[in-house]
Amino acid sequence: MEMTDWTSQVRRGIMEFCILLLVSRQPRYGYELVTLLEKWEQLAITEGTLYPLLRRMQKDNYLESFWQGSDYGPPRKYYSLTAAGAVLLETMSSEWSLLSFAVDQIQLYRGEDHL
């Protein structure tokens, strides 16, 4: 497997989780999410990838949106969590904790006979 393929699959799997985390703190508009995710090179996403994901998450009732005027240009579409999105985020957070703990344990294992 090519490393870029593996990285792409991992990123695709956690991007929804990252978006839920960011909008759980406060409503965010699309370009703001792109800019925030660029702070972590591994999580950088293009608008062409983000907006279909936001539409799908909204269609699945994890996000809701509203328009708000801007002092710096046209109105912006903001996204926030729905009740179902908050439940999904809590579930994903728990699963992420368990998964990352397990991977950390395997990394520490390095050939020992027991954990």
N, C-alpha and C positions, 0 to 999 in steps of 0.2 A: 504494500500500500504506500502510495506517495504521501509524504508528510503534509502537503497542502490539502490533499483529500481528507485526511484524518482531521486536520485543524478545521476545515470547513464543516465537517459533520458535527464536531464538538460545538462549534460556534452556533450552528443552526439549532442545535438542541437546547442551548441555554439562552438564546437571544430573547425569547418570550419571557423567561424568568427575569432577565435584566430589565426589560421594559416595564414589567409589572412592579419591580422594585423601585424604579425611578418615578413612575407615576403614583406610587403609593404615598410618596412624601408630599407631593403637590401635583396639581394638574400641569401637564407639559404639552407643548405643541411639537409637531414633527421635527422641524429643523433643530429645535432645542435638544431633542433626544439624539439626533445625529451628532450634534456638537458635544454633548455630554459623553456619549459613547466613544468619541474620538480621543478622549483623555486616556483611554486604555487601548493601545494599538491593537491588541488581540480582539477587541470588541467593536472596532470601527465598522460602521455600516453605511451603505449609500442610501440616499433617499429612495432610489428605485427598488431597493430591497425592503426598506422600512415601511413605506406607505402600504404596500399590499399586506404586510404582516399586521399593521394597525387595523386595516379594514377587516381582516379575518378575525382578529381578536375582538373587534367591535361586533361583528356578525355573530360570533360565538358568545356574546354577552359578557365578556370579561372587561371590556372597556366601554365607556360612553364618551360622547364628545359634545362640545359646545363651542360656539364662535364667540370670540371676544375681540374688541377693537384694540388697535395697537397705536402707540404714539410714534412708531417708526415705520409705518407702512400700512398695508391692507390688514383687515381683520385676520386673526389666526384661529385655527381650529385646535382646541385644547382637548386632551384626552385625560380621563380620570378612571379610577377603578369603580366597577360596579360591585354589588355585594358578592356576586359569583366570582368576580375577579379577585376580591379579597380572600375568599375561601381557597381559590386556586393558588394564590400567592402563599398562603399559609401552608398548604400542602406541599408546594414546590420547595419552600424554605426548609421544611422538615426533611423531605427527601434529599435535598442538596446537602444538608448537614450529615445525614447518614451516609450518603454516597461519598462525600469528600473525606469523612472520617475513615471509611473503609479503604479508600485509595491511599490515604496517608499511612494507614496501618500496613498495607501491602508494600509501600515504598520503604517503610522501616524494616519490614520483614527480612528482605535481602538474604534469604537462604536459611534463616533460623528454622528449627524444627517445630516451633510452636510460637503462637502470638501472645 
